[in-house]
Amino acid sequence: METKKAMPHLGDFVRSLTYKKGHTGSSLAKLIGKSHNTVTGYSTEPSLHARILWDISQALDYDIFEYLSNELNLNGATDKAIDAAEKVKTKQQRIEELELLVRDLQKEVAIYKDLLKR
C-alpha cells in the first residue's frame, strides 16, 4: 500500500507567502477585507476553506491552488495539460499541411523558372 503524502500546513504556507510577497498580516487583512486577528488566526490552521484561499490568492497574485496541485504530484493529466496537448497536435497537423503546400509551390516555381529559360 502506498503511503499518502501529508497535506502542507496551509496556515504556515499563507503566512510565509504573505511575507515573501512583501506584505504583513495587517496589509493582507486589508486586502481581503478581514480583521488582523482573523488573518493571524489563519496561520495556526492546518487547513483553510477554499473561499479563503481564493481571496488570498487574488490578493497576493499567487495561485495557491496550483501550488497545492504541484504538492500532490499526481500522474493524472489536468484539463490545462490536455488542452495544451490538443493545441500542439492541431498545430503539428497545420505545419504538415503547410510543408506540403511549400513543396507544391517549390515545384511550381521550378516549372515557371524552366519556362522562363526557354
N, C-alpha and C positions, 0 to 999 in steps of 0.2 A: 504494500500500500504506500502510495506517495504521500510525503509529508506536505501539508499545506503551508504556504508562506504566510507569516503573520502580517496583518494589515499595519501599515505605518500609523504611528500616533499622529492623528491629524491636527490636534491642538498644538503639539510641538512643531509640526511642519508649518502650520499657518503662522505661528509666532516667528519662526526662523525666516520664512518667506517675507513677512512684513518688514523685518529689519533689513533683509537683503535688498528689498525694493526701495529702501530709504524712508520708510515710514515708522511711526511709533504706534503703540496700541491706541493712543488718543486720535491720531490722524486717521487710522483705519476706521475707528468707530465713527468719526465724522463722515468718511466716505460712504459707509454702508448704512448710515442712519441709526446707529445703535449707541448705547451708552458705553463709556470706557469700561465700566465694571462688567458689562456683558461680554465685550471683546476679551477682556482679561480672563473671564471665565472660560472662554473657548479654549485657551491654551492648556487647560487642565483636562479637557475632554479628549479621550482617545478616538472618538468618532463624532462627526458633525453632520447635521442634516444637509441634504443636497441643496436646499434653498440657501443656506448659509454659505456653503462652498461656492455656489453660483455667484452670489453677491460679492464675495471676497475675490473670486476670480476676475470679475469685471472691474472691481475697484483697483486691484493690483496689476491688471493687464497680464494675467498669468493663468494658463489653463490647468487648474488643479485636477480636473477630470482626466486630462491627458497624462499628467504625472501619475495618477493612480493606475491608469491603464498600463503605463510602462512598468510600474511596480509589479503588476500582475504577471507580466511577461508570459502571456499565453500564446499558444501557437495559432489560435484561430484568427482568421482574417477579419479586419474591420470593414465596414462599409466604405470608408475612405480608401483603403487599400484596394478593395475590389473595384471601385470606380476608377482609380488610377490605372489599374491593370487593364481595364476595358478601354480606357483612353489611349494607352500605349498601343494596344492591339489595333485599334482603329487607325492610329497614326502610322503604324507599320504597314498596314494594308494600303493606305494612301501613298506612302513612299514607294511601295512596289508598283502601284498604278502609274505614278509619275515617272519612275525609272523606265517602265515600258514605253511611255509616251516619248521620253527623251530619246530612247533608242530609235523609235519610229521617225522622229524628227531628224535625227542624225542621218538616217538612211535617205530621207527626202532631200536634205541639204546636199548630200553626196551626189544624188541624181541631178539636182539643179546645177551643181558645180561642173559635173560632167557635160551637161548640155551647154553650158556657157563656154566651155573649152572648144566646142565644135564650131 
